[in-house]
Amino acid sequence: MSETFTVGGGELHVVRRGSGEPLLLIQGMSGSHLSWGDPFTELLAEQVETFAYDHRGIGRSSRVQDPFSITDLADDAALLLDALGLESAHVLGISMGGMVAQELALRHPERVRTLALGCTYCGGPGASLTEEAVITRLGEGMMSGDRERAIRTGYEINVAPSFAADEANYAPFREMAMAMPAPVPVIMLQMQAIAAHDTSKRLGEVRAPTLVVHGDEDQMLGVANGRLIASLIPGARLEVLEGVGHLFWWEQPERSAEVVLAHVAAAAASA
């Protein structure tokens, strides 16, 4: 079911599936609700109720022109929970969405039942953003004016080489990317927000049961970031997926859903 809610000064578009414990899905840079992929979201919806939304400026949510921070996006998520009538939810954030999820758990701890952070970054000593050569390649594709080139470049960087080698894997990704492209100016605003993100000195304050998931062939945000985050959050569990790139849930939807659902179920049982 698709819905649009007024949040702050704009509107956020949400797609909900399934029933059960609420799971808020927070996408990464340029990602829309479609970027989760049907295989992953359908598996999740067999056991929980998922809420996948488009960030401000993305997909079917309101357009934006003014700069924003990761903190602003975290406050969007908290306001969205209000609009959905949810006092709290389990939270899965990936990449930029993982940064938003970190801030959500820190700024609004009472709203987060469990925290799952995928392929993300916390800033500070030991953390590393995308290498310059990868950024250059992505930028060249994005600014080329050739949508096909931009999508193919993003795909090859975001998945493991072994996954990209099977040409049959590209068609579903291309279909998703063509259906809801992200505006380049909004991607630039997201990149500015990411560059300023740093929760490293505060992650020790996170109290929600935390799962950290990372592919060991991630070119966007190397696996060392996941290891660092897991070391900084008390009691966090690290799940490293071997031979998997940045889009771990796209490459391995069954395994990804399995670890997330187990994390949610364990916390729900103990509660």
N, C-alpha and C positions, 0 to 999 in steps of 0.2 A: 504494500500500500504506500502510495506517494502522498506526501503532505508538505505544506509550506507554512512556516511559523515566523512571526515577527520577533526578531531577537535584536535588542538594542535599537540601532537606527536602520536596520535592514531586515531582509528576509533570508532564512536558511531553508533549503530544500532537504527533506528527509525521506528515505525509503525504509520501511520497517517490514521485517519478515519473521515468521515463526512465533513461538510463544514460550513462556517460561521466564527464567532469570533475564533481566535486561542487560544487553551488551552494547555499549556505544562504540561505534567504529569510527576512528579518526584517521582520515587519509593523509598522504604525504603531499609534497610539492607537486602541483599540477594535477593531482589525482582528484577524480570525482567519485560519486557513489558507484559508478560503473567499474571503477578501477579495482574493486575487490574481486571481480569475476564471479560468475554464477557457481562454478564448482565449489569454491570456498564458502560463499555465503549460504548456499543451499545446505551444505554440511553443517554449518553453525546453526541454521534455523531448524534443524531436526531436534535440537535440544534446548536452545535459548531463543529469546526474542532479540533480534538485531535491529539497530538503528544506525544506518549508514547515511551520513549527511555530506552536503557540499559546503566547503568553506566559503566565506565571503568572496565574491568575485569569480567563483568557480561553478561550472555546471549550471544548474537552474536556480542558484542563489543570486542575491542582488549583486549588481555590478559595483565595483569600487575603483577609486582613483587615488585616494589618500593612503599614505604609508600606515602600516600597522605592525604590531609586535607579536611575538609568540604568546606573550601574556594576554594581549587582546584576543587572540584566537582561543586561549584557554577560558577566558571569561565568556566568549561566545558559546563554548561548550557547556559551561555551567548554566547560562541563561537558557540554552536549548533544553537542558534537563528540566528546568522550571516549566518551559512551554509544553514539554511532553508529560508533565505531571509526575516526574520521577524524583523522589528525594535523593536517590543514589542509584548507581549502576556499576556494573563491571565495565572496564574501559580497555580497549585495544587501540593503541596508536602506533602507526608505522612511519618511519623516516621523519619528515617534518611533523607528522601527526603524533609521533612518539615524543617529540619535543613539547608539543601542545599538551599531551597526556601527562608529562612530567610536571608541567606548570599547573595543570588542573589538580593533580594529586597534592601539590605543595600549597596552592592557594585555596583550594576547596577540599580539604581532606575528607570531610564528612560526606562528600558526594561520590567518592570512589570506593566501591566494595573490594575490587581487586584491580590490579594494574598489570597489563601486558604490554611490553615495549618491544617493538620489532625494528630491526635494521636502523637504529637511530643513534643519536649523538647528544652528549651533555655539555660539551665545551670544557674549558679548563685544561690543566696539565694532563698530557697523555691522550687527549682526544684529537681527532683529526677529521677535517672535512674532506671533500672530494679533491683528488689531485688535480693540479692545474691542467695537465694534458687531457684529462677526461672532461673537465669543464670546457676547455677549448673545443673539443670535438662535439660536445653537446651543443655549445653555442653556435658553432658553424652550421650544424644541421638545423637548429631552430631558426636562425636568421637567414637561411638560404632562400626562403620563400617557397621551397619545395616541400610540401607537407609529407610526401612519401619518404623523402630522405630524412626529414626530422623524426618521423615515427620509427623508421628502421634504425636510425642511430641510437635513439633512446632505448629501443628494445635491446639492441646488442650490448649496450652498456649495463642495462639493468638486470639482465638474466645471465646465468652462467654460460660459458662457451659451449658446453655439452648440450644444454637445452636449446640454445640458438642454432646449433648444428642440425637439428631436426626441423626442416622447413615447415612441417605441418604445425608446429607450435606458434608460428608467426601470425597466421590468419586470425585467430581469436583476439590476439593483442591488437592487431591492426584495426579490426572491426570496432573494438572498444575505443581506441584512440581517435578514430575518425568520427565516431558517433558524438563525442563530447570534448572537442579540443579546448585546452586551456588558453585564454588570452595571454599573449607574450608579456604585456605590461603587468599583468597580475603575477605571473611567474617571477618577474623581476622584483616585485614587492615582496613576494614570499622569500626570495633569496636574500633580500636585505634583512628580513626578520630572522632568518636562520643564522646569518652572520653574527647577529648580536646575541644569540642564545647562549646562556651559560647557567646551568643549574648545578654544576659540579660540587660547589661548596655547600649546597642545601640538600642534596639527595639523601644524606643521612637522616633527614627529618621525615622521609616517606615512611608511612606506617601501613599502607595497604599491602597485602600479600602480593609480591611482584614476580612476574615471569619475564625474562629477557630472551628474545629469540633473534638469532642472527645467522645468515648464511656465510660460510667461510670463504666464498669467492665473490663477496660483495665489492664491487668497484666504486660504488657511490659513497658508501660510508663503511670503511673496513671493519672487519670483525673485532679488531682491538677495541673499538668503541663499545661494542656489546659487552666485552669482558670487563671494561672499565666501569660501565654503568652497574653491572651486576656486583662488582666489588664495592661500590659506594652505597648501595641500598641495602639496609639491614635485612638479612634473610632471603635476599633475592635468589631465584633459581635461574641458571643460564642454560639455554638449549641452543647448541650450535648445530646447524644443519650442514652436513658435508656435501660438497659439490654443488652448492646452491648460491645464487647471486642475490642481488638486492631484493628482488620481488619474490621472496621465499614462498608466500601464500599463493602466488600465481604458478610457480614451478612445482610446488609440492602441496596442493590444497588439502589432501587427505591428512598428511602428517601435521601440517600447520593447524588444521581444525582440531585434530586429536589433542595436541598439546595445549591449545587455548581452552578447549572444553574441559579437559582434565583439571586445569588450573581453576576454572570457574566452579566446577563441581566440588573440588576439594574444599574451597572456601565456603561454598553454600552449605556443605555437609557439616562443617565445623561450627558454622553460625547457628 
